[in-house]
Amino acid sequence: MTDNPDNPIQPPAGEPQLTPPLPPVAPQQPTQAYPQQPLQPPAPVFQPQQPAPAYQPNPPYPPQGYAVPPAPGYGAPGAPGGYNPNPYAPQAATGDISNKSFVTTWLLSWLLGGFGIDRFYLGKVGTGIVKLITFGGFGVWWLIDLILVLTGAQRDKQGRKLNGYDANKKVAWIVTAAVIVLSSIISGINAAANIGSTIDGAGSSTGIVEVTTDDDAAPAAEKPADGVDVQGWADKTFGAFEPIVQTGTGDNLVTLPAGVKAGIVTASHDGERNFAISVLDASNESTGELLVNTIGAYAGSNVYGFNSFSEGTTLQVTADGNWSITIAPISSAPSLAEAGAGDAVFLYAGPASKLTATHDGSRNFFVSEETSKAFSYGLLVNEIGAYSGTVPLSAGPSVVSIGADGNWTLAVG
């Protein structure tokens, strides 16, 4: 066998060579020509899309010319936005306005501050009671509270600013100053009139004024002013009526005479518990006058109508024993006595002078003088317990009231 690249398989030698039949040849079909397509770029490889970044708003920029405020938690302690060393500590309220009126507080402090009514109105009951008992801290507390109200330093019980202060403070200051100036002018006129009447009374019928020594003038100051009808002045100023006497036991009401501005209430009580007499108006509301408030037996005289909020019509009696009440006109009061005990009411017809008073009791002792003149604040003495002192006494006619639980003495001159 020989190698034949064209016919690798050869028959054995001596055998005829076999030629395999050729397959039929199919006729050639002409190839269809297709138009050339333009070359396309390769398809992009798929890449997974990344999520779009979240929108971040640009921080606001402060207007040009302003400093950027510090971040909360930094800066000076106590400054806005500054460091707070104790963020959980209670913070003081700022800008809180009270429901208590400034105008009402001002008027109460000015007109009734001696009785502590302004502090009761603000909810300060404890200090209001103390102020009531001491008659406005002997006048000093009354003045201090009035100044605090006018300057806006007064607060209610919760420490809040009074309502309406900013809107009404100017009016309050103007009215207060005007009244003070007017009161000073009237006092000066009255003083000049009293001096003139004293000089006229001391002169002779020819109009010549007599000059006296100090020894001669001292006793003359104690004599009543000539021509002064103190009883007639009292009836004309406060009203005249027939005395009313009523007795009873326990709690009751006593009707006051109608059309009268003021009167004297003389009462006695033999019980062992609280005995009180207060004044009510036509609406059965308190006029602010508490005439008697004691424990056990009582005997004394008090005046009503001098310092009332409204016109009194009824006496409210609180008692556990028998009591007796006499209501009499102011003109029925006796002349000023030199000594006595307990509560009393007197008439004074003398000139302006000095009044020396003593008291040996243990409770409140006060001496007041009512002249019926405008803006006259006649609380002469207001002390707790024993007292000894000298105070100025205005010229009569006037009504002198004394409140005491012990023995007292009065000396004019």
Secondary structure, 3 states (H helix, E strand, C coil): CCCCCCCCCCCCCCCCCCCCCCCCCCCCCCCCCCCCCCCCCCCCCCCCCCCCCCCCCCCCCCCCCCCCCCCCCCCCCCCCCCCCCCCCCCCCCCCCEEEEEHHHHHHHHHHHHHHCHHHHHCCCHHHHHHHHHCHHHHCHHHHHHHHHHHCCCCECCCCCEEECHHHHHHHHHHHHHHHHHHHHHHHHHHHHHHHHHHHHHHCCCCCCCCCCCHHHHHHHCCCCCCCCCHHHHHHHHHCCCCCEEEEEECCEEEECCCCCCCEEEEEEECCCCEEEEEEECCCCCEEEEEEEEEECCEEEEEEECCCCCCCCCEEEEECCCEEEEEEECHHHCCECCCEEECCEEEEECCCCEEEEEEECCCCEEEEEEECCCCCCCCEEEEEECCEEEEEEECCCCEEEEEECCCEEEEEEC
